[in-house]
Amino acid sequence: MAVISSSFSYSVFHFPLPSCSAPSPRLSLSVSRTRLSASMDSSDELRAKFMEFPHVSGPHRDLMVELLSSVETRLGSSLQPCTLPPHVQHFGHPTGNASASLQLRPGLPSSQIDLVLGSWIHCKLPSGGTLNITSLSAYLKPSTDAPHFLLDLIQSSPTSLVLVLDLTPRKDLILHPDHLKTYYEDTQLDRHRQRLHKLPEVRPYISPSLYIRALLSPTAILVTMLVRQQILKRSFGTTSVKLQRSCCNFGSSRAPVLRDIWRSLKVLI
């Protein structure tokens, strides 16, 4: 789960000078432009690799691409480009047993957005299965009390998938009941959680981490989606397809709703 509290600052546009005694200004400028162009091309390639989400199903991938594209379209003018080093943006084990991709876009100084973070992690487990985690989170600056946005899809079994979807609070909701009312009661966030819990294949998920349980709001969607094998064989033939379609169909309808609510709340101070 992506949980961070501070922004980061990197630069990929710091280049060493060529190792020659007296380079001409024209040559130096040409070299700098060439390296800058190569760096930008590499950045575009790394972003494209991140957007592939190569280890998850079609519905899962479609949901993440839709959300990320929407965030970039709506909030792009308030964000700076991702400038993480290439080895941080995409990395993996030489054996292919594990790989991950990360995109972090800081907010502009004039923006209330601190950063937007997207990631995916793929890892083969000792038990023979695989762990796939895709995440999208957005963090705001102290200039606003509006909550952060958090979405995680976690799958370590073909028969279950954990969905975490929340607007994480910035203040203790017991000590600040006005915060609870403004951001959670008045927006009717809990109806989305109630609706999901009515589905027969849904079970509440209790995180083993006390920190995560303390971090989330009382309206957080934190569930495990379960699918019965006999229904899957009759309907789709594979467990994963049915599971991903069921969970991601809900996510594709609820996550944009919470995203839009978050986008409107971030202007409230």
Phi and psi in degrees as a GROMACS rama.xvg file:
@    title "Ramachandran Plot"
@    xaxis  label "Phi"
@    yaxis  label "Psi"
@TYPE xy
-83.4165  109.788  ALA-2
-135.346  111.316  VAL-3
-138.089  161.987  ILE-4
-129.104  -0.954303  SER-5
-140.196  156.417  SER-6
-84.9842  170.312  SER-7
-125.936  157  PHE-8
-139.282  114.145  SER-9
-129.369  162.241  TYR-10
-140.361  126.637  SER-11
-100.666  6.34306  VAL-12
-105.891  28.3674  PHE-13
-105.723  107.428  HIS-14
-113.856  139.854  PHE-15
-71.6864  152.486  PRO-16
-72.5776  149.604  LEU-17
-59.8349  146.235  PRO-18
-84.704  66.5155  SER-19
-134.973  152.072  CYS-20
-66.6533  -42.8121  SER-21
-141.736  74.2009  ALA-22
-67.7463  141.504  PRO-23
-74.0461  150.904  SER-24
-56.5251  -37.7959  PRO-25
-66.2426  -41.6543  ARG-26
-64.9358  -44.3827  LEU-27
-60.968  -42.1986  SER-28
-65.3013  -39.8472  LEU-29
-65.0464  -43.4871  SER-30
-63.4091  -43.5663  VAL-31
-61.7879  -44.155  SER-32
-63.6129  -40.2265  ARG-33
-63.2012  -44.6561  THR-34
-68.4064  -38.5077  ARG-35
-63.2657  -42.4003  LEU-36
-63.8482  -42.4659  SER-37
-63.2642  -39.8253  ALA-38
-64.2891  -41.9357  SER-39
-65.3038  -41.5485  MET-40
-61.6594  -42.5848  ASP-41
-62.214  -39.8177  SER-42
-62.8055  -42.9059  SER-43
-63.593  -40.1136  ASP-44
-65.3643  -40.5257  GLU-45
-67.0055  -38.399  LEU-46
-65.493  -41.7116  ARG-47
-62.5748  -38.6862  ALA-48
-65.5046  -39.3299  LYS-49
-62.8842  -42.4844  PHE-50
-72.8926  -7.84669  MET-51
-71.0618  -32.9502  GLU-52
42.4796  62.6819  PHE-53
-70.946  -14.335  PRO-54
-108.677  10.0184  HIS-55
-119.488  169.896  VAL-56
-73.4147  170.517  SER-57
-57.9898  -51.2767  GLY-58
-60.6928  -39.0261  PRO-59
-62.8714  -47.3994  HIS-60
-62.9464  -43.5257  ARG-61
-60.3886  -40.5866  ASP-62
-62.1644  -47.7193  LEU-63
-66.1952  -41.6715  MET-64
-64.6226  -41.201  VAL-65
-61.468  -46.9296  GLU-66
-65.9388  -45.4766  LEU-67
-65.1062  -41.2199  LEU-68
-64.2044  -39.9991  SER-69
-65.4604  -42.5121  SER-70
-61.1115  -43.8965  VAL-71
-67.3508  -35.3966  GLU-72
-69.2591  -45.8524  THR-73
-80.5042  -34.6644  ARG-74
-112.594  -0.0676269  LEU-75
-55.7078  -35.8309  GLY-76
-69.9417  -13.6441  SER-77
-101.882  2.01377  SER-78
-118.355  149.605  LEU-79
-91.8264  159.283  GLN-80
-64.8691  158.253  PRO-81
-72.544  124.569  CYS-82
-122.289  23.716  THR-83
-64.9237  148.211  LEU-84
-58.7129  148.591  PRO-85
-53.5602  -38.4394  PRO-86
-71.8305  -12.6702  HIS-87
-92.7845  -35.4098  VAL-88
-66.9076  -34.1396  GLN-89
-148.824  128.629  HIS-90
-154.128  163.187  PHE-91
-168.884  168.361  GLY-92
-80.904  141.254  HIS-93
-55.8382  -28.9489  PRO-94
-77.3314  -11.807  THR-95
85.1857  4.58851  GLY-96
-74.4234  -17.7669  ASN-97
-151.068  143.491  ALA-98
-154.854  159.071  SER-99
-156.025  156.788  ALA-100
-140.17  144.653  SER-101
-142.168  134.037  LEU-102
-128.794  123.914  GLN-103
-127.484  121.907  LEU-104
-119.481  109.748  ARG-105
-70.0324  154.398  PRO-106
-78.8379  155.033  GLY-107
-64.8164  155.171  LEU-108
-55.6457  -31.5446  PRO-109
-83.4982  -6.37787  SER-110
-92.2934  152.93  SER-111
-81.1127  -7.27119  GLN-112
-83.6596  126.83  ILE-113
-78.7553  -53.0768  ASP-114
-166.16  157.682  LEU-115
-119.546  129.361  VAL-116
-125.731  125.955  LEU-117
-124.274  145.14  GLY-118
-158.398  158.505  SER-119
-140.389  147.12  TRP-120
-131.539  133.107  ILE-121
-128.088  129.958  HIS-122
-149.503  131.251  CYS-123
-80.2655  133.967  LYS-124
-93.3806  152.335  LEU-125
-58.1873  -26.675  PRO-126
-73.3218  -10.4767  SER-127
107.078  -14.9737  GLY-128
-86.8269  -169.557  GLY-129
-132.792  151.613  THR-130
-113.036  125.221  LEU-131
-126.397  126.11  ASN-132
-128.397  126.027  ILE-133
-119.281  138.959  THR-134
-138.993  147.1  SER-135
-141.51  125.163  LEU-136
-141.974  151.282  SER-137
-135.024  132.584  ALA-138
-119.934  140.395  TYR-139
-105.842  158.964  LEU-140
-79.6782  165.461  LYS-141
-64.4945  -8.52542  PRO-142
-69.5903  -11.7583  SER-143
-134.203  150.533  THR-144
-93.3154  -1.89113  ASP-145
-59.1808  147.701  ALA-146
-70.985  163.515  PRO-147
-81.3911  168.249  HIS-148
-112.854  137.454  PHE-149
-142.583  128.857  LEU-150
-137.206  126.945  LEU-151
-133.406  137.275  ASP-152
-120.918  120.087  LEU-153
-124.227  122.609  ILE-154
-132.035  123.087  GLN-155
-125.054  6.24852  SER-156
-148.112  145.351  SER-157
-70.6744  -8.67511  PRO-158
-109.59  3.64161  THR-159
-153.531  151.771  SER-160
-146.603  132.806  LEU-161
-94.6732  128.908  VAL-162
-112.001  124.792  LEU-163
-120.455  119.991  VAL-164
-142.614  120.637  LEU-165
-160.084  156.177  ASP-166
-104.882  99.9063  LEU-167
-75.6338  131.712  THR-168
-70.0988  152.336  PRO-169
-97.0154  -15.6045  ARG-170
-132.072  161.738  LYS-171
-66.7155  118.051  ASP-172
-72.8804  -19.8494  LEU-173
-74.583  -42.4678  ILE-174
-79.1675  -18.7936  LEU-175
-129.01  73.2289  HIS-176
-61.9195  -25.0943  PRO-177
-65.9109  -34.0703  ASP-178
-65.3194  -42.9032  HIS-179
-60.7867  -44.9275  LEU-180
-68.3314  -46.0952  LYS-181
-66.0278  -46.4672  THR-182
-98.0989  -15.3309  TYR-183
-125.219  -42.3181  TYR-184
-78.5725  -51.1222  GLU-185
-64.1715  -28.59  ASP-186
-87.2749  -4.59802  THR-187
55.2205  41.6454  GLN-188
-64.27  -31.0748  LEU-189
-67.8057  -20.5849  ASP-190
-65.0006  -28.2699  ARG-191
-69.0447  -40.761  HIS-192
-65.7371  -43.1913  ARG-193
-62.0969  -40.6943  GLN-194
-63.8268  -43.4778  ARG-195
-65.7623  -37.1795  LEU-196
-69.233  -12.7841  HIS-197
-80.3165  -14.8466  LYS-198
-72.8049  136.001  LEU-199
-65.198  -26.394  PRO-200
-87.9948  5.32961  GLU-201
-101.482  134.976  VAL-202
-128.533  142.469  ARG-203
-60.7508  141.197  PRO-204
-109.527  127.112  TYR-205
-108.868  112.68  ILE-206
-66.5218  138.458  SER-207
-71.3143  -11.4278  PRO-208
-90.2524  118.382  SER-209
-64.1044  -32.7673  LEU-210
-62.7813  -45.7649  TYR-211
-63.8498  -41.8219  ILE-212
-64.9908  -32.716  ARG-213
-77.8952  -26.5157  ALA-214
-71.5766  -37.357  LEU-215
-78.662  159.297  LEU-216
-83.4923  165.805  SER-217
-68.5584  -12.6432  PRO-218
-99.2596  7.27928  THR-219
-61.1584  140.349  ALA-220
-91.4637  111.999  ILE-221
-137.606  91.8939  LEU-222
-138.058  159.682  VAL-223
-109.84  129.07  THR-224
-94.1176  120.881  MET-225
-112.941  148.701  LEU-226
-135.547  132.798  VAL-227
-79.6091  134.231  ARG-228
-59.3866  -42.3964  GLN-229
-66.5064  -35.7994  GLN-230
-67.3805  -38.5229  ILE-231
-65.7051  -43.9984  LEU-232
-62.6167  -38.2398  LYS-233
-71.9628  -37.5338  ARG-234
-89.7795  -43.0058  SER-235
-131.702  -18.2883  PHE-236
90.313  -23.773  GLY-237
-133.966  145.84  THR-238
-66.4797  -46.9683  THR-239
-61.2873  -42.0413  SER-240
-61.4916  -47.5495  VAL-241
-63.9353  -45.4054  LYS-242
-60.814  -50.7343  LEU-243
-63.4858  -39.325  GLN-244
-65.9476  -42.4568  ARG-245
-63.6738  -50.4362  SER-246
-69.4716  -44.5327  CYS-247
-75.0579  -26.8422  CYS-248
-63.666  -41.496  ASN-249
-67.1086  -43.6002  PHE-250
-61.6597  -37.7931  GLY-251
-69.0585  -19.9836  SER-252
-97.0053  -32.4367  SER-253
-90.9988  -41.1373  ARG-254
-59.0944  -44.0439  ALA-255
-62.6016  -31.3624  PRO-256
-64.3142  -48.9999  VAL-257
-65.1872  -35.7125  LEU-258
-62.6137  -43.4129  ARG-259
-67.0677  -39.5445  ASP-260
-61.92  -44.5827  ILE-261
-60.8313  -42.0196  TRP-262
-63.5708  -33.7192  ARG-263
-79.0494  -32.9441  SER-264
-71.3625  -28.8477  LEU-265
-66.0606  -13.6246  LYS-266
-91.944  -5.40792  VAL-267
-86.3247  129.943  LEU-268
